[in-house]
């Protein structure tokens, strides 16, 4: 198959998104809750849905990934678990678009060292695995609204619209940072 036909095949295959997302869509102020509004038929991997992502067998997760062509890797569960999920997805699918959710803690020095290192590892893994068949996008987000702090100005629904927009672009956006307005002091 020549390159043009392969590109056309991939484009056609990705038109019907089959989304898998980490997180509980029934918990407000999660990326999963916003993704559910855009892709209501998405599959959600969370403890509440029977998936302990820190402990689920690789084969079980690969089976889920193999039925999808879009992975929203949104939930920090523990050190390097997001990177593990990304690697498993890469092994399980032929073609996939992936959104990995990073954090401004990758560069701002805030947060725990474990969290920062885990997000840096996710970014590195995302960029390393980015190919024609497995297209990855790493989103660095800062001050994302959550149930602990509604005052943060980066709205969940807006972020999920950005995800949808990124996935619809002809040019691939491998790395993007979206940050809230910072306080003057």
Beta strands, then each sheet from edge to edge (+ up, - down):
strand 1: 19-22
strand 2: 43-45
strand 3: 70-73
strand 4: 96-103
strand 5: 134-142
strand 6: 175-179
sheet 1: 2+ 1+ 3+ 4+ 5+ 6+
end
